[in-house]
C-alpha cells in the first residue's frame, strides 16, 4: 500500500470507527439509533436519519465504482432514494450495508496503484459543473468530508427525535 493510500485509509477509518477529534465516530453514532428514530422526519426537516444514511451508502458505492474506473455519475439508486417505511430489520440491514460498502472501498484504496492517485477520474460531465479535474485522491478526501458532514446531521437529528 502506498503512503497516500495509507493516509486515506487511516483518515477513513478514523471517522468511521476510531476516535475522531471532533466527536463520536460515524459507526458509534448510527449504532445507537433506534429504527423508530431513524425513520422519523422531524418538523422542518427534509430527510430522516435513514434517508441520510441511504444517501451516504449510495455515494460510498458510487465512489467505489469510480475508483474502479467506471464513469462518474449519480449513485445507482439515485442521490436521495426513499428509505421507505420504518422497519427494524431494514434499519439493521442499512447499517450493515453501509459498513460493508466502506470495507469494500477500503479494499479498493489499499490496492489502488500509487501512480494513479493524482490522475483525474473518469468523468465526462460538464467541466463548468465541476465534472472535470477531480483526482482519485480528491475523490476519497471528498467522500470522507461527505461522511463527516452527514454524520453530524445524523447526530443532530437523533438528538431531536431520539
N, C-alpha and C positions, 0 to 999 in steps of 0.2 A: 504494500500500500504506500502511495506517495505521501509526502508531507502535507500537501494540500488536501488529499483525501482524508488523512488522519485528522487534520484540523476540522474539516467539515463534519466528519463522522462524530468527533468529540462534541462539537457545538450542537449537533442534532440530538445526541444522547443527553447532553446537559439539560436541554429544555424539556425533553420528553420524560426522562426518568431519573435524573440526578438531582442536584441541588442548585438551580439557577439563582443568581444573586438577587433577582427581583421578587422572588416568591416561590410558591409551590410549582412543581413540575406538572406538565400537562397531564400525564397519566394519573398523578395524585389528585388533580382537580376532578377529572371525569370519573374516577373510581368511586368518589364519594357522592355521586349524584343519583338520586332515585329516578326510576323511569317516569314517575308522575311529574317530577320537576323537569325532567329532560324534555318532555313534550309540551309543557305549558308555554304559551306565548304571553308574556306579561303585557298589560295595558301600555300602549305607547311603543311597544317593540315590534319589530318586523319578523324576527326569527325566534325559534325555540333553540334550546341548547342542542337538541338532537339535530335540528336543521343546520346549525353551525358545524357540528361535528361531521355531519354528512358532507358538507361543503369542504371541510378540511380533508376528509378522506378522498373525495374526488380529485382535489388538487394534488394530493400526495401521489395518487395513481397517475395523474397526468404528467407530473414532473418525472416520475419513474419512467414513463413511456418516452418522454423527451430525452432523458439521459441515455436511452437505448436507441436513439436515432430517429424516433418517429417524429413526424411533422407536428409542430406546436398547434394547439387548438384548445378548445374548452374540454373539460372532463367528459368522458363518455356518457355519464348520466346527467350532464348539464352542470351549470355553475352553482345553482341553488335548487337541488332536487327536493321534492316534497318528502318529508320524513314519515308521512302517514299518521296513523292513529297510535296513541300510546299503547305500548306493549313491552312488558318486562324482558321477554326473550329477545325481542327485536333490538332493544336498547343494549343488552349484553352483547349481542352479535355485532352491533355497530361499533362498540368499543373494541371488540376482538378484531374486527376487520381493519379498524384504524391502526391498531398496534401491528398487525400483520403487514399492512401496507408500508409502514415505517421500517419494519425489519427487512422487507424486500428492497426498499430504497437504500437502506444501509449496506446491503449486499452489493447493490449496483455501484454505490460510491466506492466501496472497498476495491472493486475490480476495475474501476474506471482507469483508462490509460492516463498516466501522468502528463503526457504531452498534449492532451486534448482539453485540459481544464480552461485554457484561455480562448479556445475556439468558439465561434458562435454556434448556437443551437440551430436545428433545422426548423426555420421559421420563415414562412412565405407571406406573412401578413403585412399590411401597410406600415412602412417604417415610421410614418407620421403618427401612428397609433402605438408606437413602442414595439413594433414587431421585429425589428432587426437589431443586431448588435449585442444581444444578451449572451454572455458566455455560459458554459456549463457551471463554472464556479459561481457566477452571479445567480444562476437559476437555483442552486441549492441554498445559497445565502438568502435569497428571496423567500423560499419556502420556509426556512427557519423563522424568518421575520413574520411570515404569514401565520405560522403556528403560534408564535408568541402573542401576536395581536388577537387572534381568535380565542386563545386560551384565557386571556384577560377578560374578553367578553363573556365567555362561559362562566368564569368565576363570579363576575358581577351579576349575571342573570341568576346564578344559583343562589346568591345572597337574597335576591328579590323574591324568588319563588320557592326556595328550599326551606 
